[in-house]
Amino acid sequence: MKETATIISRICNSLKAHKWILIGAGPVVLVGVYALLLLVPNKYTCRVGVLMESQRTVERERSITLNSPENYDLGFYRTDNIINRQAYNELITSPDVLFAICDKEVSTLDGSYQGTLADYIYPKKEVKNLEEPKVEVINSPYQYKLIKKLRQCIEVSVDQNSDVVSINVTTKDPLVSAQMATYIEAEMKRTLLKYEQDKMQAVLNQLIELTNQAEKDWQVAKQNGNAQVDLRKQVYESFARQQIIYAAQMAAIPSSTYTITKPMIDYDKSAPHRTIIAVLMTLLVEMGLGVWYCRREIIELL
């Protein structure tokens, strides 16, 4: 106990001996860090909230399931698509969605830039041997870098209680953030609607094939005087009714996405938090200096 008290006393004496260095380092570090952070441009975040009509959980991550149940109560055809096992973050930040918005027009709030989103996020003048983006395929260093930078601007989260998908878009300009969020929201809805249509079309095509085959079986049974001719006719009529009903359902596919928070310009910067970062860095430097001056005593104490 006496040894511990002695070491603590030596630590206090060491800190006291270097007090002016510790006191002087604080303001210097605080001002220096804050000045450096002034070189970092402000960032602005736009938020979009989208509610999905039907969802399911896969491996504790919210995933997409549309037009449930997938069997459609037909008993003979099961639809499947990779989007059923795809998390929302993967969908929204996929090349299919991001490449589709690269050519969209954006403009800054102060009017200093007006052009494509791709040129704003990753200016062509910064790229040597530029290759133009090709939809759905990443086949050049420029495309890879562009997608990477776009993904850095997007954050996707899902509220497990309300089932709301929140999309946060952060750029150096509040107007660009709002415009980009609007484009992502529209492209997400278009992608999901196309998926729904393709999925239902696949089932309808299968129904058409089965209806045609059932009609052929009925006609053959009728020509041959088969005892099952009535049964064949009932099967054909059942498929024909399902085909008509399903085609009618396809004509009025309800939307599976509902925007509950529309993209709006947020003039308050979301980053960087210069004062907080400067204060934290100052505290860390002060602690580091204190540990350095008392390193021998701390080693003995440990």
C-alpha positions in Angstrom: 0.0 0.0 0.0 2.8 2.4 0.9 4.6 1.6 -2.4 1.4 2.3 -4.4 0.9 5.6 -2.5 4.6 6.5 -3.3 4.1 5.8 -7.0 0.9 7.9 -7.1 2.8 10.7 -5.4 5.6 10.5 -8.0 3.0 10.6 -10.8 1.5 13.8 -9.3 4.9 15.3 -9.0 5.8 14.4 -12.6 2.5 16.0 -13.9 3.1 19.0 -11.8 6.6 19.4 -13.2 5.3 19.4 -16.7 2.1 21.4 -16.0 3.0 24.3 -18.3 3.6 22.0 -21.2 0.2 20.3 -20.5 -1.6 23.6 -20.1 0.0 25.1 -23.2 -0.6 22.0 -25.4 -4.4 22.1 -24.8 -5.2 25.4 -26.7 -2.6 24.7 -29.4 -4.1 21.3 -30.2 -7.6 22.6 -30.0 -7.0 25.5 -32.4 -4.8 23.3 -34.7 -7.3 20.5 -35.0 -10.2 22.9 -35.5 -8.3 24.8 -38.2 -7.5 21.5 -40.0 -11.2 20.5 -39.9 -12.1 23.8 -41.5 -10.5 22.4 -44.7 -12.9 19.5 -44.6 -16.1 20.5 -46.5 -19.5 20.3 -44.8 -21.7 17.4 -45.6 -25.5 17.4 -45.7 -27.8 14.4 -45.3 -31.3 13.9 -46.8 -33.5 11.2 -45.4 -36.2 9.1 -47.1 -38.5 6.7 -45.3 -40.1 3.9 -47.4 -42.6 1.4 -46.0 -42.6 -2.1 -47.7 -45.9 -3.9 -47.9 -44.6 -7.4 -47.3 -41.4 -8.5 -45.7 -39.7 -11.4 -44.0 -36.6 -11.9 -42.0 -33.6 -13.9 -43.2 -30.6 -14.5 -40.9 -31.7 -11.6 -38.7 -31.6 -9.2 -41.6 -34.7 -7.6 -43.2 -35.1 -8.9 -46.7 -37.6 -8.5 -49.5 -40.5 -10.7 -50.2 -43.2 -9.6 -52.7 -46.5 -11.1 -53.7 -46.5 -13.6 -50.9 -47.1 -16.5 -50.7 -44.6 -17.5 -53.4 -46.6 -20.6 -54.3 -49.6 -18.5 -55.3 -51.9 -21.4 -54.1 -51.4 -23.1 -57.4 -49.7 -26.1 -56.0 -47.6 -26.8 -59.1 -45.3 -23.9 -59.7 -43.0 -22.1 -57.3 -41.4 -18.8 -58.2 -38.0 -17.8 -57.0 -35.8 -14.8 -57.5 -32.5 -13.7 -55.9 -34.2 -10.5 -54.8 -36.2 -12.6 -52.3 -32.9 -13.2 -50.5 -31.4 -9.8 -50.9 -31.1 -7.3 -48.1 -32.4 -3.8 -48.7 -28.9 -2.3 -48.5 -27.7 -4.7 -51.2 -30.6 -3.8 -53.4 -30.4 0.0 -53.1 -26.6 0.1 -53.5 -26.5 -2.5 -56.3 -24.9 -1.5 -59.6 -28.3 -1.9 -61.3 -29.8 0.9 -59.2 -26.7 3.1 -58.9 -25.8 3.1 -62.6 -29.4 4.0 -63.5 -29.0 7.3 -61.6 -25.5 8.2 -62.7 -26.7 10.2 -65.7 -29.4 12.1 -63.8 -29.0 15.8 -63.7 -28.1 17.5 -60.3 -27.2 21.0 -59.3 -25.7 22.6 -56.3 -27.5 25.1 -54.1 -25.2 27.9 -55.0 -25.4 27.2 -58.7 -21.6 26.4 -59.0 -22.3 23.0 -60.6 -25.0 21.6 -62.9 -24.5 18.3 -64.6 -24.7 14.6 -64.1 -24.5 12.9 -60.7 -21.5 10.8 -61.9 -19.5 13.9 -62.7 -20.3 15.5 -59.4 -19.4 12.5 -57.3 -16.4 11.5 -59.3 -15.4 14.2 -61.8 -14.1 12.9 -65.2 -11.2 15.3 -65.1 -9.8 13.4 -62.1 -9.7 10.1 -64.1 -7.0 9.1 -66.6 -8.0 6.8 -69.5 -11.6 7.3 -68.7 -14.1 4.5 -69.8 -17.8 5.3 -69.9 -20.0 3.4 -67.5 -22.0 0.5 -68.8 -25.3 -0.4 -67.1 -25.3 -3.5 -64.9 -21.6 -4.3 -65.5 -18.6 -3.0 -63.6 -15.8 -3.6 -66.1 -13.4 -0.6 -65.6 -11.5 1.0 -62.7 -13.6 4.2 -63.2 -16.9 2.3 -62.8 -15.6 0.5 -59.7 -14.5 3.8 -58.2 -17.7 5.5 -59.1 -19.9 2.8 -57.5 -17.7 2.8 -54.4 -18.0 6.6 -54.0 -21.8 6.4 -54.5 -22.1 3.7 -51.9 -20.2 5.9 -49.4 -22.9 8.5 -49.8 -25.7 6.1 -49.0 -26.7 4.5 -45.7 -29.7 2.1 -45.4 -31.3 1.0 -42.2 -34.5 -0.9 -41.3 -36.6 -0.3 -38.2 -37.5 -3.8 -37.0 -40.6 -2.4 -35.2 -42.2 -0.2 -37.9 -40.7 -2.1 -40.9 -39.7 1.3 -42.4 -36.6 1.4 -44.7 -34.6 4.6 -44.1 -32.3 5.8 -46.8 -29.8 8.5 -45.8 -28.0 10.2 -48.6 -25.0 12.4 -47.7 -23.1 14.7 -50.0 -21.3 18.1 -49.9 -24.4 20.0 -51.0 -27.9 19.9 -49.5 -29.6 20.2 -52.8 -27.6 17.4 -54.4 -28.4 15.2 -51.4 -32.1 15.8 -51.9 -31.9 15.2 -55.6 -29.9 12.0 -55.3 -32.3 10.7 -52.6 -35.3 11.4 -54.9 -33.6 9.5 -57.8 -32.8 6.5 -55.5 -36.3 6.4 -54.2 -37.8 6.4 -57.7 -35.3 3.8 -59.0 -35.9 1.6 -56.0 -39.7 1.6 -56.7 -39.1 1.0 -60.4 -36.8 -1.9 -59.7 -39.3 -3.5 -57.3 -42.2 -3.0 -59.6 -40.3 -4.6 -62.5 -39.5 -7.5 -60.2 -43.1 -8.0 -59.3 -44.2 -7.8 -62.9 -41.6 -10.3 -64.0 -42.4 -12.6 -61.2 -46.1 -12.6 -62.0 -45.5 -12.9 -65.7 -43.5 -16.0 -65.0 -46.5 -17.5 -63.2 -48.9 -16.4 -66.0 -46.7 -18.0 -68.6 -46.7 -21.2 -66.7 -50.5 -21.0 -66.4 -50.8 -20.5 -70.2 -48.7 -23.5 -70.9 -50.7 -25.7 -68.5 -54.0 -24.3 -69.9 -52.9 -25.2 -73.5 -51.8 -28.6 -72.5 -55.1 -29.2 -70.6 -57.1 -28.2 -73.6 -55.1 -30.6 -75.8 -55.7 -33.4 -73.4 -59.4 -32.6 -73.3 -59.7 -32.6 -77.1 -57.7 -35.9 -77.4 -59.9 -37.5 -74.8 -63.1 -36.2 -76.6 -61.9 -37.6 -80.0 -61.0 -41.0 -78.5 -64.2 -41.2 -76.5 -62.2 -41.5 -73.3 -64.2 -42.0 -70.1 -62.2 -39.2 -68.4 -63.4 -36.6 -71.0 -65.5 -34.7 -68.4 -62.6 -34.7 -65.9 -60.2 -33.4 -68.6 -62.7 -30.6 -69.5 -63.0 -29.6 -65.8 -59.2 -29.4 -65.5 -59.0 -27.3 -68.7 -61.8 -24.9 -67.5 -60.1 -24.6 -64.1 -56.8 -23.6 -65.6 -58.6 -21.2 -68.0 -60.4 -19.5 -65.1 -57.2 -19.1 -63.1 -55.4 -17.7 -66.2 -58.1 -15.0 -66.7 -58.1 -14.1 -63.0 -54.4 -13.9 -62.8 -54.1 -11.8 -65.9 -56.7 -9.4 -64.4 -54.6 -9.2 -61.2 -51.5 -8.4 -63.2 -53.3 -5.5 -64.9 -53.6 -3.8 -61.5 -50.5 -4.7 -59.5 -50.6 -2.7 -56.2 -47.6 -0.8 -55.2 -45.5 -2.6 -52.6 -43.7 0.6 -51.5 -45.1 3.6 -49.7 -43.0 6.8 -49.2 -43.7 8.1 -45.7 -40.9 10.6 -45.6 -40.3 12.5 -48.8 -36.8 13.8 -49.7 -36.4 17.4 -48.5 -33.5 19.8 -48.5 -31.9 19.9 -45.0 -29.8 23.0 -44.7 -28.2 21.9 -41.4 -24.9 20.1 -41.9 -24.6 16.6 -40.6 -20.8 16.5 -40.6 -18.1 17.2 -39.6 -18.7 18.1 -36.0 -15.6 20.3 -35.7 -16.0 21.4 -32.1 -16.7 18.0 -30.7 -13.8 16.4 -32.7 -11.4 19.2 -31.7 -12.2 18.8 -28.0 -11.9 15.0 -28.1 -8.6 15.2 -29.9 -7.3 17.7 -27.3 -8.3 15.4 -24.5 -6.6 12.5 -26.1 -3.4 14.5 -26.7 -3.4 15.7 -23.1 -3.9 12.1 -21.8 -1.1 10.9 -24.1 1.3 13.5 -22.8 0.4 12.7 -19.3 1.0 9.0 -19.8 4.3 9.7 -21.6 5.6 11.8 -18.7 4.5 9.3 -16.1 5.4 6.1 -18.2 7.9 4.8 -15.7 5.6 5.2 -12.7 2.7 3.7 -14.6 4.8 0.7 -15.5 5.8 0.2 -11.9 2.2 0.6 -10.8 1.1 -2.1 -13.3 
